[in-house]
Amino acid sequence: MNLLSELQAVQTRRHFLANGSHLLGGAALASLLGQTFQQNALANGSIETHFPAKAKRVIYLHMVGGPSQMDLFDYKPEMAKWYDKDLPESIRQGQRLTTMTSGQARFPIAPSKWDFAQKGNCGMWMNDELLPHLAKSADDICWMRSLHTEAINHEPAITAMQTGNQITGRPCLGSWASYGLGSMNENLPTFVVLVATPSNREQEQAISARLWSSGFLPGEHAGVSFRSKGDPILYINNPPGVPSSIRKRTLDSINAMNAITHEELGDPETLTCIRQYEMAFRMQASVPELTDINEEPEHIFKLYGEEARKPGSFANTTLMARRLAERGVRFIQVYHNNWDHHSNVGGRMPDQCQDVDQPCHALITDLKERGMFDDTLIIWGGEFGRTIYSQGGLTTTNYGRDHHPRCFTMWMAGGGAKGGAIYGETDDFSYNIVKDPLHIRDFHATILHLLGFDHERLVVKHQGLDTKLTGVEPAKVIPNLIA
């Protein structure tokens, strides 16, 4: 046996053994071949959840930078008496601070400058000055006020929230959903990413494709990023003078060569290339129809707001997320930037809330009207919270807030989440959790449960280990979050 033949044999054996431990992923990959294969695979039991799923799809609205929980959802009226007084050491307890405030001589308390009111039958305290539309949906939302994480800076914190680990290179939540559930539409990706442009761009964080990477899962489970302007996906249209028939013949020839390569070497990423080329060709017909929102009736633009007509706005992006969901996309990840309020909270928070308030309420209402709310899980939140003390100077109208990983608020709606539930409590300073802590591992385990998966059993072999979204430390599903 010559050297090349020996290498091919070794590669083939290696990939055979690897594929044997990835039957679920292989089935999810193969589901992209089309609805017929998907139905056959389901009938044969090669793609199946561990128990009946409450959610078929997810729309995850990530507020990049970390929204200030005490200015939106974690009402702390006692703080009015503490204005400009220092945060007590008995509350801080020597906890880790970022370098942006660790050198401050003082830690002056900055109460929220906005009014709160109890909303819905659930009695959730909310900032009804900045979130009047969302307040109408209070009883549809599962409120979680005791999220916490170990990460204190943006890159590791966002990475941990999306992938379960602060170190990059792991599959994100959307990739796990794609891997486990497969496709519902052969003409669109299973996992799509949309990046909204905030109206206020004072202090944005970098957002990179590492956040929607498939990590060590097959490449087709990575998120496909749609652009807000121009072609939704680069090169989706044929070059000038090249008809679809020629492009199809070209792709068929490339795929034939890739098939030969796969037969010789057994590299699963070659199959990924074949699937991606086929998907790209099918998307040429499906994406233009998807992104043409002019077909939406006038009442939809009244529901989402006039900003929904503006490409790249959060309202437009949220409407696009609904269009993707109703066309069978499993996981839609939306990023909205500029929530990193180290300064000018009073000036920036109204802009941020105006961006998201009406569209979030509209999304809930829209999905309800279409009969999709009960099996579509909406997630809203950032990577951590903010400090009750001010970063830098403090006035009654302006202040800043540093990163705070020890407690923050997120919410879920639809898809089996328990509407009107209020989970977790923090102390009077919104600094420490005093009841029902919710680690992001538990949050991820609960999301997977709503999708029909036991987080302990949705695993893939990587470097000899059974690797999962929730990692190696204990994680648990939270029953009180589930309807």
C-alpha positions in Angstrom: 0.0 0.0 0.0 1.5 3.4 -1.0 1.6 6.3 1.4 -1.5 8.1 -0.2 -3.6 4.9 -0.1 -2.6 4.3 3.5 -3.6 7.9 4.5 -6.9 7.5 2.7 -7.6 4.3 4.6 -6.7 5.8 8.0 -8.9 8.9 7.2 -11.8 6.7 6.2 -11.6 4.6 9.3 -11.3 7.7 11.5 -14.3 9.4 9.9 -16.4 6.3 10.1 -15.8 6.0 13.8 -16.4 9.7 14.3 -19.6 9.6 12.3 -20.8 6.7 14.3 -20.9 8.8 17.4 -22.6 11.7 15.6 -25.7 10.1 14.2 -27.9 13.0 15.4 -25.6 15.5 13.8 -25.5 13.5 10.6 -29.2 13.3 10.5 -29.5 17.0 11.1 -27.0 17.6 8.3 -28.8 15.3 5.9 -32.1 17.0 6.7 -30.9 19.9 4.6 -31.3 17.7 1.5 -35.0 18.4 1.6 -38.4 17.9 3.2 -38.8 14.4 1.8 -35.6 13.2 3.5 -36.6 15.1 6.7 -39.9 13.2 6.8 -38.2 9.9 6.2 -35.6 10.5 8.8 -38.3 11.4 11.4 -40.2 8.3 10.5 -37.1 6.2 11.0 -36.3 7.8 14.3 -32.9 9.2 13.3 -33.9 12.7 14.2 -35.9 12.9 17.4 -36.1 14.9 20.6 -35.8 13.3 24.0 -39.4 14.3 24.9 -42.1 16.4 23.3 -40.9 19.9 22.5 -42.9 23.0 23.6 -40.9 25.2 21.2 -40.3 24.5 17.5 -38.2 27.6 16.9 -36.4 30.4 18.7 -36.1 34.2 18.2 -33.2 35.4 20.5 -33.0 39.1 20.9 -29.6 39.9 22.4 -29.0 43.4 23.8 -25.2 43.8 23.3 -23.5 45.6 26.2 -25.7 44.6 29.2 -29.0 46.5 29.9 -29.3 48.2 33.2 -31.7 45.9 35.2 -32.5 48.5 37.9 -33.5 51.1 35.2 -35.9 48.7 33.4 -37.1 45.7 35.4 -35.6 45.4 38.9 -37.4 48.1 40.9 -35.4 49.5 43.8 -37.4 52.3 45.5 -35.2 52.3 48.6 -32.3 53.6 46.5 -33.9 57.1 46.4 -32.8 57.5 50.1 -29.3 56.4 49.1 -28.6 59.0 46.4 -24.9 59.8 46.3 -24.1 57.7 49.3 -21.4 55.1 48.9 -22.2 51.5 48.3 -21.7 49.7 51.6 -18.9 47.2 51.8 -21.3 44.8 53.5 -23.1 44.7 50.1 -20.1 44.7 47.8 -18.3 42.1 50.0 -15.0 42.5 48.2 -16.5 41.3 44.9 -14.6 41.7 41.7 -14.8 45.0 39.8 -13.7 46.0 36.3 -10.6 48.2 35.9 -13.0 51.0 34.8 -14.2 51.5 38.4 -11.9 49.5 40.7 -9.8 52.7 41.1 -12.6 55.0 42.0 -12.3 56.7 45.4 -16.1 56.5 45.9 -19.0 54.3 44.7 -21.9 56.7 44.8 -25.4 55.2 44.6 -27.3 56.2 41.5 -31.0 55.5 41.8 -33.0 55.1 38.6 -34.4 58.4 37.4 -37.6 56.9 35.9 -40.9 55.9 37.3 -42.0 52.3 37.7 -45.5 50.8 37.9 -46.9 47.3 38.4 -48.2 45.8 35.2 -50.5 43.0 34.3 -52.2 40.5 36.6 -48.7 39.3 37.5 -47.9 42.7 39.1 -44.4 42.9 37.5 -42.7 46.2 38.3 -41.6 47.8 35.1 -40.2 51.2 33.8 -43.5 52.3 32.2 -42.0 55.6 31.1 -39.6 53.9 28.7 -41.4 50.6 28.0 -45.1 51.4 27.7 -45.7 49.0 24.8 -43.9 46.0 26.4 -45.8 46.6 29.6 -49.0 45.5 27.8 -47.4 42.1 27.4 -46.4 41.7 31.0 -48.6 38.6 31.5 -47.3 36.9 28.4 -43.7 37.2 29.6 -41.6 35.0 31.9 -39.5 37.4 34.0 -36.1 36.2 35.3 -34.5 38.7 37.7 -31.7 36.5 39.1 -29.4 35.6 36.1 -25.8 35.5 37.0 -22.5 34.7 35.3 -18.7 34.6 36.2 -17.7 36.8 33.1 -17.2 40.5 33.8 -16.1 41.8 30.4 -18.0 41.8 27.2 -16.2 39.4 24.9 -16.1 36.5 27.4 -19.5 37.3 28.7 -21.3 37.4 25.4 -19.4 34.2 24.4 -20.5 32.5 27.6 -24.1 33.6 27.1 -24.1 32.3 23.5 -22.0 29.2 23.8 -21.9 28.2 27.5 -18.2 28.9 27.8 -16.1 32.1 28.0 -13.5 30.6 25.6 -14.3 31.0 22.0 -14.5 28.0 19.6 -17.6 26.3 21.1 -20.9 25.8 19.2 -23.4 28.5 20.1 -27.0 27.9 21.2 -28.3 28.4 17.6 -25.9 25.8 16.3 -27.0 23.3 19.0 -30.6 23.9 18.0 -29.8 23.4 14.3 -27.8 20.2 15.1 -30.5 18.7 17.2 -33.6 19.7 15.3 -32.6 20.0 11.7 -34.3 22.0 9.0 -37.9 22.8 8.4 -37.3 24.6 5.0 -34.9 23.2 2.4 -34.6 26.6 0.8 -33.5 28.6 3.8 -30.7 28.1 6.5 -31.7 26.5 9.8 -29.9 29.3 11.7 -30.0 32.9 10.6 -28.3 36.0 12.3 -29.5 39.6 12.0 -27.6 42.6 13.3 -29.8 45.6 14.0 -28.4 49.2 13.8 -29.3 51.2 17.0 -30.6 54.7 16.5 -28.0 55.9 19.1 -24.5 54.7 18.3 -22.6 56.3 21.2 -20.7 53.3 22.5 -21.1 50.1 20.5 -19.4 46.7 21.2 -17.7 44.6 18.5 -19.9 41.8 17.2 -18.0 39.0 15.4 -19.0 35.8 13.5 -17.4 33.8 16.4 -20.6 34.3 18.3 -22.6 32.3 15.7 -19.9 29.7 15.0 -20.7 26.0 14.9 -17.5 25.3 16.7 -16.7 21.6 16.5 -20.2 20.8 15.0 -20.4 20.4 11.3 -20.0 23.7 9.5 -23.6 23.9 8.1 -24.9 24.4 11.7 -23.2 27.8 11.9 -25.4 30.9 11.7 -25.9 32.6 8.3 -25.6 36.3 8.7 -28.1 38.4 6.6 -27.1 42.0 5.8 -29.5 44.8 6.4 -28.6 46.7 3.2 -27.9 45.6 -0.4 -28.0 41.9 -1.1 -29.0 40.1 2.1 -26.1 37.6 1.4 -23.0 38.5 -0.6 -22.9 36.9 -4.1 -26.4 35.4 -3.8 -27.3 37.0 -7.2 -25.7 35.7 -10.4 -22.9 37.8 -11.9 -24.0 40.0 -14.9 -24.4 38.0 -18.0 -24.5 34.6 -16.2 -28.0 32.9 -16.3 -29.1 30.6 -13.6 -28.8 27.6 -15.9 -25.0 28.1 -16.3 -24.6 28.7 -12.6 -26.5 25.5 -11.8 -24.2 23.5 -14.2 -21.2 25.1 -12.6 -22.4 24.1 -9.1 -23.2 20.6 -10.3 -19.7 20.2 -11.6 -18.1 21.5 -8.4 -20.3 19.2 -6.3 -19.5 16.2 -8.5 -15.7 16.8 -7.8 -16.4 17.3 -4.1 -18.3 14.0 -4.1 -15.3 12.2 -5.5 -13.1 13.8 -2.8 -15.5 12.7 -0.1 -15.6 9.2 -1.4 -11.8 9.0 -1.4 -11.1 10.7 2.0 -14.4 10.6 3.9 -14.0 14.1 5.2 -17.5 15.2 6.5 -16.6 18.9 5.8 -16.7 18.0 2.1 -20.3 17.1 2.5 -20.8 20.4 4.2 -19.5 22.2 1.1 -21.8 20.3 -1.1 -24.8 21.1 1.1 -23.8 24.8 1.3 -23.5 25.1 -2.5 -26.9 23.5 -3.0 -28.5 25.7 -0.3 -27.0 28.8 -1.8 -28.5 28.0 -5.2 -32.0 27.4 -3.7 -31.7 30.6 -1.6 -31.5 32.6 -4.8 -35.2 32.1 -5.2 -36.3 32.1 -1.6 -34.4 35.0 -0.1 -35.7 37.8 -2.4 -39.2 36.9 -1.5 -38.3 36.7 2.2 -36.7 40.1 2.4 -39.4 42.0 0.4 -41.4 43.4 3.2 -43.5 45.6 0.9 -46.0 42.7 0.8 -46.8 43.2 4.4 -50.2 44.9 5.1 -50.4 48.4 6.5 -51.6 47.2 9.9 -48.3 45.4 10.4 -46.3 48.6 10.0 -48.7 50.3 12.5 -48.0 47.4 14.9 -44.2 47.4 14.6 -44.0 51.2 14.1 -42.9 53.2 11.1 -39.2 52.3 11.8 -40.0 48.8 10.5 -39.9 50.3 7.0 -36.2 51.3 7.6 -33.7 48.6 6.6 -31.5 47.6 9.5 -33.6 49.2 12.3 -34.5 47.0 15.2 -38.2 47.2 14.2 -37.3 46.1 10.7 -35.1 43.3 12.0 -37.8 42.1 14.3 -40.3 42.0 11.5 -37.8 40.1 9.4 -37.3 37.6 12.3 -41.0 36.9 12.2 -40.9 36.4 8.5 -38.0 33.9 8.9 -39.8 32.1 11.7 -43.0 31.6 9.7 -41.0 30.3 6.7 -39.4 27.5 8.9 -36.1 28.9 10.1 -35.4 27.2 13.4 -33.3 29.8 15.2 -33.1 33.5 14.5 -30.5 35.4 16.4 -30.8 39.2 16.6 -28.2 41.5 18.0 -28.9 45.1 19.1 -26.0 47.2 20.2 -25.1 50.2 22.4 -26.4 48.9 25.8 -22.9 49.4 27.4 -23.9 52.4 29.5 -20.7 53.5 31.2 -21.9 57.1 30.9 -25.0 59.1 29.9 -27.6 56.6 31.0 -30.2 59.4 31.1 -29.5 60.3 27.5 -29.0 56.9 26.0 -31.5 54.6 27.7 -34.5 56.4 26.2 -33.1 55.9 22.7 -32.4 52.2 23.3 -35.9 51.6 24.7 -37.6 53.4 21.9 -35.8 51.1 19.5 -37.0 47.9 21.2 -40.2 48.7 23.1 -42.8 48.7 20.4 -41.2 46.0 18.2 -40.9 43.5 21.1 -44.6 43.9 22.0 -45.5 43.8 18.3 -43.6 40.5 17.9 -45.5 38.9 20.7 -48.8 40.2 19.3 -48.0 39.3 15.7 -47.0 35.7 16.6 -50.2 35.3 18.6 -52.3 36.5 15.7 -50.6 33.9 13.4 -51.0 31.1 15.9 -47.2 30.8 16.3 -46.7 32.2 19.8 -47.2 29.0 21.7 -44.4 27.2 19.8 -42.0 30.1 19.2 -39.7 30.9 22.1 -38.7 34.6 22.3 -35.6 35.4 24.5 -34.6 38.9 25.4 -31.5 40.0 27.4 -27.8 40.9 27.5 -24.6 39.3 28.7 -24.7 40.8 32.2 -26.2 43.6 34.2 -25.1 47.0 35.5 -24.0 48.4 38.9 -26.2 50.5 41.2 -23.3 52.8 41.8 -22.2 55.4 39.3 -19.1 55.2 37.2 -17.5 58.6 37.2 -19.5 61.7 38.1 -23.1 61.6 39.3 -25.9 64.1 38.8 -29.7 63.7 39.2 -30.0 63.6 35.4 -26.9 61.8 34.3 -24.8 58.9 35.5 -22.9 55.8 34.2 -23.0 52.2 35.3 -20.3 49.6 35.2 -20.6 45.9 34.3 -22.2 43.7 36.9 -22.3 39.9 36.4 -23.7 39.0 39.8 -27.4 39.7 39.0 -29.3 40.8 35.9 -32.7 40.5 34.3 -33.8 38.6 31.2 -37.2 37.6 29.9 -38.7 34.8 27.7 -42.1 34.6 26.1 -44.0 31.9 24.1 -42.6 28.5 23.3 -43.6 26.9 26.6 -42.2 29.7 28.8 -44.5 30.5 31.8 -46.2 33.8 31.1 -46.6 36.1 34.1 -44.0 34.2 36.2 -41.6 36.4 38.1 -38.5 34.4 39.1 -35.7 35.5 41.4 -35.1 38.4 43.7 -32.2 40.7 44.4 -31.3 42.8 47.4 -32.3 46.5 47.8 -29.2 47.5 45.8 -29.8 45.1 42.8 -26.3 43.8 43.7 -26.7 40.4 45.1 -29.3 37.6 44.6 -31.4 36.8 47.7 -33.8 34.3 46.2 -33.8 31.7 43.4 -30.4 32.3 41.7 -30.4 31.4 38.0 -27.0 30.6 36.5 -26.7 30.9 32.7 -26.1 27.1 32.7 -29.5 26.6 34.2 -30.9 29.0 31.7 -29.4 27.1 28.8 -30.6 23.7 30.2 -34.2 25.2 30.4 -34.1 26.5 26.9 -32.9 23.0 25.6 -35.7 21.4 27.6 -38.3 23.7 25.9 -36.8 22.5 22.6 -37.3 18.9 23.7 -33.8 18.0 24.7 -32.2 16.7 27.9 -29.1 18.9 28.2 -27.2 16.0 29.6 -27.9 13.8 26.6 -27.5 16.4 23.7 -23.8 15.7 23.4 -21.1 15.4 20.8 -17.7 13.7 21.0 -14.9 16.3 20.9 -11.3 15.6 21.8 -12.5 12.3 23.4 -15.1 13.9 25.6 -18.9 14.0 25.6 -19.2 17.8 25.2 -22.5 19.7 25.7 -23.8 23.3 25.8 -24.1 23.3 29.6 -20.5 22.2 30.2 -19.1 20.0 32.9 -20.4 21.8 36.0 -23.9 21.0 37.4 -26.8 22.5 35.6 -30.6 22.1 36.1 -33.8 22.8 34.3 -36.0 25.4 36.2 -39.6 24.1 36.4 -40.9 27.4 37.6 -40.0 29.0 34.2 -42.0 26.4 32.2 -45.8 26.6 31.5 
